[in-house]
Amino acid sequence: MTDGHHFNNISLGGRGGFNPGQFKLCSGGLAWKKQGGGKIIEVDKADITSVAWMRIPKSYQLNVGTKEGLFYRFFGFRHQDVNNLSNFIQRSTGISPQEKQLSISGHNWGGVEIDGTRLCFNVGEKQAFEVSIADVSQAQMQGKTDVVLEFHKDLLTDLSFHVPTSNAQFIGDEHRTSAQMLCQEILHRADGGSPSEAAAVTFEGITILTPRGRYSVELHQSFLRLSQNPHTFVVIALDPPIRKGQTLYPHIVIQFVTEAMVERELALSEQILAEKYKDRLQGSYRGQIHEVFSNVLCGLSGAKVTRPSTFRSCQHGYAVKSALKAEDGLLYPLEKAFFFLPKPPTLILYEEIEYELFERLGAAGVNISSQYFDLLVKLKNDQEHLFSNIQRIEYQNLFSFISDKHLKILNPGDGQRRTGGVTAVLESTDDDSVDPHLERIKNQACNEESDEEDEDFVADKDDSGSPSDDSEEEDSDASMRGGEKEDSSKMEASISKPHVKRKLNSGSDEGSQNKKSKRKKEQKSGPDAGSQKKKAKRKKDPNAPSIHNSNPELTTTEIAKKLGERWQKMTAEERQPYVEQSRADKQRYEQESAAYHGAAAQPGPGDGSEGRL
């Protein structure tokens, strides 16, 4: 391959991602070598069956098909390379390269074309996308019309096709739908399917540590397959549990090959069988190994055998695949309990369950995040078990079984609004208690517009106020000295909300300072202080605008802005009543302030004549 064309930075698409490398095209075929060494692909010109160009973002892609059903995708070519390579390929191989167009309409309906190990989804005459069937790790049905593909690559994890029963490309029959025909066709061509190529040699019952398990290893000409025979769990419940090291084991989980047949003779005399194990044991057993083991163990111990319940999964099994504490396993819904196997073996009795919660579900049980959902089981002792990654197709069967057992389900698939398990629990509680913080906020909002007296103020018969009270009033009234130039929001607030003075309870404190304060109170209030009551609170002006009632969602700052806007829009006649009230308040303040300071300046009895010890 010395003659021809040579290109650098040409990438090969495949399971390992997009690997850059060197591409060579000569009269004898083509070759591609991974950058930095490693994988080399060589295709002889006699093995090439199809060549096609496609315009992709930022470059051009060259698709090459071979007689073995393999397809290679090379991309990174420039526009000027297309004509040169097309002419060279036609002269050297006799194949005229085709030109395919990429569909960019965004439509998600069209037709599926399977050619060798390539699956193309076409919208009309244009190709929407293309995947390699060799990258498919699993293909399964979702209902009767959906086919879900799972891939080995991290970039594309799963892909779902909806195949109507009226599909003319994959025609079904009375036993299989059109979607099932497509699924079987993909499985037949995928690595995880059933290719026609027979295994060169098979090794049965090989123990593999990673991934852990016992597998049958089939070695084919171009690949190997790991398969597991159907097996059956036999769980022995122990009370008390056994100890191994520092770990207690309340269950022993034994795995038997389901189809394994055995024949066993018991080493017990007929007399012992008749006297001690009458109608419980037989002299010999023949059958499946898990049945023989269970019958002999139960006959010797007298324990009961619990078999799978009436629950059936979509694959007609007795359990559903799930994960518990990052461990994959099977969840068995039994007649009286849930049992998760194999690790960690977890038994959950129905009578210990407080409620169950289906998570990652939308309205009517429709999954909105992925092809899986989670089942949260809350026990009466506040312990929780989360069984995650259950396939969506198992939802209806599992929900029906749980409902028949009359177990409490917080979200029974009716589209109930919830933001999480805790929220659902709080919304379904029957507790009538209220949030004290919320009630306090509501009361404060109501008190801002209340015309009732402040109940916190309790005036003593011999007390009409204290200097500290008047000083607070002075500070408050001093903020209103602007007259008509004062800010409108403050003025209207002072008109609609009369000031309320609160008494500071000082108790029965002793000292000369308290005595002086008491004398000042007596001088200020005069001889009739004992008969004075708290001044009547002014009623709220009915004409004052009430923005808070009409707009309760506004904040204090927004209300102040609204009031300022209203004040600016008012005419001089409309402002006149408020201006007069402001002047009256200012005059009242000046009179009361002068009376207070004059009374405080007069010396009380004994002032200045008493010495200090």
KOLSETI-282877 format. One record per residue (C-alpha): residue in one letter; x, y, z. Coordinates in steps of 0.001 Angstrom, whole numbers, plus 500000, padded with zeros to 6 digits. Example, Ala and Ser with C-alpha at 12.3 -4.5 7.8 and 13.67 -1.06 7.14 Angstrom:
<lovos>
A512300495500507800S513670498940507140
</lovos>
This chain:
<lovos>
M500000500000500000T502672502474498978D500597504277496316G497311506060496884H496215508645499431H497317509189503009F495408511190505669N496155512032509273N493665512761512075I490971510514510615S488806509008513346L487207505582513437G483792505299515058G483112502243517152R482467500809520591G485571502417522034G484473505891520990F486092508028518328N489719507012517956P491988509264515830G494548507673513567Q496067507434510080F493990506454507043K495508505017503854L493713504261500599C495475502454497722S494633500323494733G494698497160496857G492268498366499565L492306500562502630A493974500537506029W493597502488509267K496033502543512182K495277503956515600Q497359506935516616G500139505921518987G500038502289517865G497657499505518627K494608498586516590I495059498175512816I492197497652510362E492868496418506845V490166495827504233D491012494281500873K489297495830497864A487718492455497025D485898492473500392I484402495955499964T480704495834499068S479546499426499570V480987502925499946A479003506020500882W479729509634501785M477771511668504306R478062515283505349I478281515538509114P478957518573511329K482390520091510597S483549517269508281Y482611514408505951Q482151510741506898L483133507728504779N481092504538505331V482586501253504133G480716497924504141T482318494484503827K481198491010502783E481318489828506398G478520492265507293L480843494719509042F480666498474508565Y483417500972509219R482893504703509674F485816507054509030F485263510766509536G487371513904509515F487665514382505740R487509517804504116H485209518882501302Q488006518872498727D488901515267499645V485501513879498621N485885514178494850N489495512932494809L488758509863496912S485519509089495075N487306509014491705F490151506877493106I487750504354494722Q485739504019491509R488880503395489421S490478500915491846T487442498915493053G484816499572490429I482355500721493113S480722504100492691P480473505847496086Q476983506970497037E476077510202498719K473656510074501656Q472024513028503286L471573513493506983S468086514329508265I468120517469510362S464359518042510571G464176516681514099H461407514191513297N461390511091515476W459213508874513282G460421506937510267G461683503493509260V464339501112510567E466860499572508200I469043496675509392D472013495899507192G474461493442508670T475510494786512054R474262498293511301L470896499729512306C469819502928510544F466813505076511360N465628506895508247V463224509796507973G461989509597504418E465010509240502149K467399510775504666Q469236509077507520A468522510400511014F471064508317512933E472959505072512822V474056502630515542S476074499457515498I474165496371516589A477455494983517855D477319497664520572V473941496439521852S474284494729525220Q470615493909525755A467326494155523839Q464007493713525600M460332494497525258Q458545497319527083G454918496380526866K453704495084523510T454818497871521174D458118499242522574V461626497845522083V464386499101524404L468064498683523509E470882499004526042F474425499655524845H477937498918526030K479108502475525393D478853505218527973L477899507905525443L474662506107524514T473098504076527294D469661503148525957L467404503667522955S463680503006522653F461623502276519521H457845502365519336V456601499885516717P452855500083515987T450995496848515396S450170498083511887N453854498264510910A454359496914507374Q458131496416507640F458116493954510548I454895492006510110G453742490105513173D451484487109513558E448995485822516092H451784484927518509R454233487812518025T453727491526517487S455690493726515108A457785495014517998Q458697491465519013M459783490707515452L462115493722515512C463484492735518926Q464246489197517776E465933490471514637I468205492739516693L468996489973519188H469880487661516343R472540490076515114A473806491469518408D476725490190520461G474348489263523274G471875487517520961S471847484132519260P474043484246516173S473951481291513842E477643480618514371A478093477545516579A480520477514519484A483890475887518868V484024474597522454T481944475042525641F483069474865529283E480298474236531799G480131475466535411I483172477739535379T483490479898538510I484325483494537596L485284486002540256T484664489150538175P481805489337537424R481172486889540222G479199483766539417R479219480363537760Y478975480567534002S479053478423530910V481820479781528684E481298479419524935L484237480148522663H483245481116519110Q485433482005516174S485057485756516635F483760486171520184L483089484431523504R479846484257525452L479197483945529178S475841482394530030Q474269481242533259N471950478286533605P468637478850535392H469096478491539131T466935478341542242F467571479898545670V466973477933548848V467097480156551924I467456478729555425A466332481086558200L468314480657561441D467275481586564977P469642482386566580P471902483447563693I475318481918563205R478501483945563559K481483484006561245G484160486350562465Q482401489516563599T479399489069561276L476073487472562163Y474228485556559462P470486485076560096H470047483470556655I471926480871554635V471381481327550894I472062478273548729Q471965478379544933F471077475255542958V470979474680539225T467289474360538484E467531471603535888A470010469447537842M468521466016538705V469732463854541619E468843460584543321R469591460114547017E469164457308549591L468782458267553280A471151456545555711L468319455905558182S466743452593559121E463107451890558401Q462423451756562147I463704455287562720L461786456564559697A458591454937560962E458898455962564622K460540459386564507Y459887460733561008K456583459127560156D454936460773557121R457780463316557017L460615461421555312Q460991458755552696G463730456251552284S464853457590548910Y464329460682546776R464646461397543089G464055464731541349Q465435468223541008I468231468908543436H466575471890545157E463349469909545696V465203466931547179F467257469174549467S464214471109550714N462122467988551387V464877466238553339L465766469336555397C462142470096556276G461523466467557182L464481466399559567S463835469807561176G460076470003560999A460243473476559475K457806474771556879V458624475490553272T457689478891551894R457395478884548122P456980481772545678S453596483501545786T451121484244543031F453133487270541898R454415487125538326S456731489563536599C456481490622532973Q458914487821532106H456653485384534016G459154485085536854Y458657485116540601A460765488222541299V461782491595539864K465322492817539360S466344495616541701A469232496950543768L469589497340547536K472569499170549073A474438499200545741E473983495428545404D472046494006542461G469628491233543210L466046489989543048L463061491201545057Y460582488390545781P457053489500546762L455855486580548896E452495486000550537K453503487497553889A456777489315553242F459255490804550781F462522488915550403F465564490415548680L468246487986547466P471062487144547302K473096489862549018P472284491177551519P469420488745552206T466662490979553582L463301489776554895I460565492401555371L457263491209556849Y454135492966555612E452913493483559159E456029495547559929I455512497954557002E454109501411557699Y453848502564554090E455379502195550622L456351504888548159F456976504643544417E459621507153543370R460711508607540021L457153508278538690G454871510761537004A451131510782536497A449450507378536425G452743505644537140V454506506938534015N458223507223534486I459495510685533545S463220510301534261S464337506912532880Q463250503351532196Y463376502525535910F461685503428539188D462398502955542900L460337501408545688L460790502845549189V459555500678552067K459178502467555426L458877500252558514K457039501062561712N460355501362563562D461372504249561190Q463764502031559244E463743502422555455H464642500088552595L465084501527549104F464833499061546215S466118500953543186N466416500458539427I463269498366538967Q462242498210535324R459271500358534432I457355497470532869E457171495822536300Y455307498752537858Q451752497666537111N452223494061538274L454021495144541441F451503497868542230S448545495489541766F450122492888544027I450841495414546792S447320496809546533D445817493330546894K447813492915550108H446133496098551457L449471497783552135K449499501574552400I450819503326549290L451443507051549581N451344507785545851P449004505282544186G449919506386540649D447206509041540413G449480511980539673Q449485513203543267R451712516258543675R454782515612545746T458344516774545990G459708513815547900G458920511101550369V459037513406553365T456660515877551735A454191513147550942V454257511949554528L453660515431555832E450799516028553422S449059512790554399T449362513229558153D446269513661560309D447954515889562869D445906519041563557S448750520971565113V449716524274563527D453042525884562887P453556528440565693H455990530488563623L453507530729560749E450696531703563106R452877534392564701I453584535921561301K449891535912560442N449015537602563732Q451630540272563215A450250541005559760C446730541306561177N447849543539564052E449292546083561622E445745546950560503S444016546342563828D442151549214565583E442034547491568961E444118548603571925D447416546968572650E446629544252575171D450259544087576248F449930547531577896V448778547351581521A448677550702583336D448971550720587105K446571552885589048D449356555010590448D451416555255587289S450736557368584231G454003556791582447S457688557073582961P460354559447581637S461628556672579457D458174556368577870D458066560077577068S461533559987575657E460470557244573311E457447559335572328E459715562321571805D461943560354569476S458948559046567602D457197562406567307A460397564167566363S460459562187563158M457268563948562016R458497567569562193G458696568037558468G455104569346558130E453880569216554595K457472568629553370E457667565357555274D457738562076553386S454200561023552544S454686557403553538K455732558345557069M452922560916557370E450178558500556321A451600555815558559S451454558190561544I447865559116560708S446589555585560216K448609554039563056P448549555913566379H451562555430568583V451240552941571409K453382553231574489R454415550087576323K455238550026579972L458635548745581006N458144546521584042S460899547335586494G459594545255589412S460460546369592938D464009547584592326E465585549641595113G468049552527594985S468226556287594908Q467876556381591130N464542554548591280K463362556930594032K464224559964591910S462385558471588972K459364557898591177R459418561505592416K459623562785588849K456598560708587953E454648562160590891Q455632565733589975K454709565208586340S451447563466586885G450279565599589847P447950564577592673D445441562949590339A447923560463588907G446232557539590600S442966558259588856Q444419558789585372K444058556075582820K445791555462579583K444929557988576936A442287556813574531K443775555529571341R442853557465568256K440712555661565767K442061554940562339D441102557387559639P438501555608557489N439597557668554478A443231556601554800P444279554403551875S444795550723552744I447202549218550255H448042546234552453N444488544877552366S444144545176548603N447712543991547908P448765541591550696E451661540237548637L453550543566548636T456505544072550948T456916547055553291T459249548827550856E456825548353547970I453945549657550084A455975552766550954K456623553378547262K452939553035546480L452043555527549218G454650557961547937E453184557741544442R449698558439545800W450924561442547799Q452556562952544733K449365562552542714M447165564204545395T446054567810544920A446557570555547510E442936570232548607E443292566495549119R446488566982551140Q445021569735553344P443349567410555966Y446580565500556506V448621568697556710E446279570096559383Q446518566878561401S450293567031561158R450326570622562422A448002569689565300D450250566810566282K453277569057566100Q451619571635568376R450538568933570825Y454046567557570916E455574570956571655Q453112571595574526E453590568195576131S457365568376575687A457515571822577360A455348570626580249Y457512567555580736H460831569429580675G459419572140583004A458281569565585550A461591567772585367A463500571046586061Q461658571734589381P463572570302592401G461661567672594329P461225567610598121G464561567100599812D466598567555596650G469844569361597375S469414569144601181E470200565487601630G473822564537602086R475491561388600956L476976558944603391
</lovos>
